[in-house]
């Protein structure tokens, strides 16, 4: 496998940096940032993805990664997602740092 973790492992609490998932997008939602700051008005993405181990519904793509790769985020797209598991307000999400189409 080209990934170093599975969706199921992340769902069950695996944490760390430089985690690579080989996934298919099952849902992609765009969100326009409304919070004041340097990214106000820019788009970001929230993805649901899956691999052979099962689904992962909490994938976040911030605007610096989302904007130049927007065309890759559609249902059925297969991608290598490299990123980190981040927990905020007791909610865990996989934050994408790098994207490679496969």
N, C-alpha and C positions, 0 to 999 in steps of 0.2 A: 504493500500500500504506500501511497505517496504522502498521506497524512500521518501525523504522529499521535492522533487522538481520534475518538469517535464522538458523534453527537450524544450518544448514550452516556459516555464517560463524563462529558461536560454537564449534562442534565443531572447526573448523580453526584456532582460536586467536585469533579476534578478542577484544580486551579493551576495557574501558572502563566508564564509568558512564552511567547514564540510557539504557541500551539498552532498546529496546521491541521485543518479539516478539509477533506475532499467531499464536497456536498453538491446537492441539487437544490435549487431554490423552489420552495413550494408556495411562497407568498412574499411579495415585496411591496412595502408601503413607503411612500415619500412623505416627509414631514417638513414644513417650513419652520425654521427656528424663530421663535417669537420672543425669546429671552434677550434682553439688552446685552450687547457685547459685540465683539468683532465679527461674529457669524450671524448676526441678526439678518433675517430675510433669506438666508441661504438654505438650500435643501440638505436634508440628511435622510438616511434610510433605516428602516427597521425590517429585518428579514426573518422569515421562517424557512428553515432548511432541513434537509434530511440526508442520511446516508444509510448503508445497509443495517446499521445498529438501531435506527429509529429517528424520530424528529428532534429538532432543537428550535424552539420558538422565540428565543430572545437574543437575536443577533443585531448589534448596533453598528451602523456605519456613519461616522461623523462626516461633515461636509467636505473636509480636505481630501478624504478618500472617495466619498460618494460622487462629488461633482465630476471629476475626470473619468470616472468609471460607470457613470449612470446607465449607459447603454448595455451594461452587462447584467443589470438587475431586473430580471423578468422570470416569470414562472417557467421552470424547465431548464434554466441556465445551469450549467455545471461549472463549478469554480473551486479553486484552492483558496481557502481563506486562512490567512495567517493573522494571529492576534493574541489578545490576552483576555483572561477571565477577570471581570471586574465586578465587585459587589458594592452597591450603593443603596443605602436605606433598606438593607436586608434583601434587596433584589439583585440577583446575579444575572449578568449578561456577558455574552462573548463580544468583545469590541474588536472590530476588524482594523488591522494596521496595513495589510497588503493583500492584493487580489491578483490571482492569476487564472485566466480562463483555461479550462481543460476540455 
